[in-house]
Amino acid sequence: MKVTAFGASTSKNSINKALATYAANLTEAAEINILDLNDYDNPIFNEDTEKQIGKSETAQNFIDEIASSDLVIISFAEHNGTYTAAYKNLFDWASRIEQKFFHNKPMIFLSTSPGPGGAKSVLNTAVTSAPFFGANLQASLSIPSFYDNFDLEKNELSNQELKSELNELISNYNSLTKQA
């Protein structure tokens, strides 16, 4: 089984990348692929640029990574209540190549932020739109107040209730893959 995970942020110290990586390592995957959105840089999407350059090679590479995975874990960073500009731009380019670019892959959506909201607004947006882009959403979870609930030195959730909840989500997915 191959798991692809990433934080929907380009920050070098992305707490969402840390969370996605942690969750991926809870799976029973033989291969874990952690993506860095900085590797998928594109000009800001608009139809004029699309006509000028055609299909984005980096967006196609992103789609190919998703397509080759058995499970995709995304942890969404929130900027002003919505997707980060970098993720939204890649999302726009990818959806122009192939609207259902998530290829019906099983997915787990996470979100976190330093504040008590846990980026729930963007998580709700992602969950709501997932079916339109071919996501087979298995579960979603918001982690509030990241620095109070995640131990960066140990790279794990320190809040036992949240840790149990995430472990259960991953365990449910692991059980499903054993039955298949």
Secondary structure, 3 states (H helix, E strand, C coil): CEEEEEECCCCCCCHHHHHHHHHHHHCCCCEEEECCHHHHCCCCCCHHHHHHHCCCHHHHHHHHHHHCCCEEEEEECCECCECCHHHHHHHHHHHHHCCCCCCCCEEEEEEECCCCCCCHHHHHHHHHHHHHHCCEEEEEEEECCHHHHEECCCCEECCHHHHHHHHHHHHHHHHHHHHC
